Amino acid sequence: MLFLRLISYLPFSVLYRISDFLFFVSYRLIKYRRAIVWSNLRNSFPEKSEFELKKIERDFYSCLCDYGVETLKLLTITKTELTKRMHWQNPEILMPYLEKKQSVILLASHQFNWEWLLVSGSINLPMPLDFVYQKQSSNLFDKFADATRTRFGAFGIERQQTARESVKRRAITRAVANVADQFPTFEKRYWTKFLSQETAFFQGISQLPALTQYPVFFAPIKKVQRGHYQAQLIPLTAPPYAKGDNQVIEDYVQHVERLIREQPENWLWSHARWKQKRQPNE
């Protein structure tokens, strides 16, 4: 961790040179997950030409390497620098909820740079931030993620403990953030059409709002230029929610797909998102 911290002190100009080198290695030499990336792109955009898909693929690897050095920088970046690079357009939209002592749920996607979105949210949002996370098998990665995500006061909730912690922390007015577009491994799944194919999402996307009766916002990220992003809050759904109503998931999926189609190179295509197919009993 000390070595990573020392590297994170390097200026962005140097870190992006490292990113350029990592791009050459991952894209040209070792071809990191190229088969997965290409399959995901081809199946998601059947209407695009091979030339268009190749450009998205190449730009994705560049963005992925930038994501790596940018996330490393979170170990030492200042609040001022991060706020300048991740601009929140409308955090004041949460003020009426704070005044009513009404907590909210924020849903994001794996759009670069979602780690900056989380950490900068602790600085820019008018209420404390909780975040749902999936524990990793690597202790080093877990320690690194916890060190960066909680630097400015965010509180982590392990995914399997979401319902329990939500009840325990219900007296605290806060925003509960969840990057919710990854593949649900063991949890109950909800299947819907996403990027031209049948796709599983966490059933918990609708279960948590039903449990808490919190309003839900979508937090999209758009890349403005290298190292600079903008975020905003879009009202998604509001209580009351009926038990078993999955409209929250459907609204979320539509917003995520629209965002991906606007900046396709900025989504995490190297994840084996469609590795499993729907079973007859699902």
Stockholm file with secondary structure:
# STOCKHOLM 1.0

chainA/1-282         MLFLRLISYLPFSVLYRISDFLFFVSYRLIKYRRAIVWSNLRNSFPEKSEFELKKIERDFYSCLCDYGVETLKLLTITKTELTKRMHWQNPEILMPYLEKKQSVILLASHQFNWEWLLVSGSINLPMPLDFVYQKQSSNLFDKFADATRTRFGAFGIERQQTARESVKRRAITRAVANVADQFPTFEKRYWTKFLSQETAFFQGISQLPALTQYPVFFAPIKKVQRGHYQAQLIPLTAPPYAKGDNQVIEDYVQHVERLIREQPENWLWSHARWKQKRQPNE
#=GR chainA/1-282 SS CHHHHHHHTSCHHHHHHHHHHHHIIIIIISCTTHHHHHHHHHHHCTTSCHHHHHHHHHHHHHHHHHHHHHHHHTTTCCHHHHHHHEEESCGGGGHHHHHTTCCEEEEECSBSCHHHHHHHHHHHSSSCEEEEECCCSCHHHHHHHHHHHTTTSCEEEEGGGHHHHHHHTTTSCCEEEEECCSCCSSSCEEEEEETTEEEEEETHHHHHHHHHCCCEEECCEEEEETTEEEECCEEEECSCCCTTCCHHHHHHHHHHHHHHHHSGGGBCTTSCTTSSCCCTTC
#=GC SS_cons         CHHHHHHHTSCHHHHHHHHHHHHIIIIIISCTTHHHHHHHHHHHCTTSCHHHHHHHHHHHHHHHHHHHHHHHHTTTCCHHHHHHHEEESCGGGGHHHHHTTCCEEEEECSBSCHHHHHHHHHHHSSSCEEEEECCCSCHHHHHHHHHHHTTTSCEEEEGGGHHHHHHHTTTSCCEEEEECCSCCSSSCEEEEEETTEEEEEETHHHHHHHHHCCCEEECCEEEEETTEEEECCEEEECSCCCTTCCHHHHHHHHHHHHHHHHSGGGBCTTSCTTSSCCCTTC
//
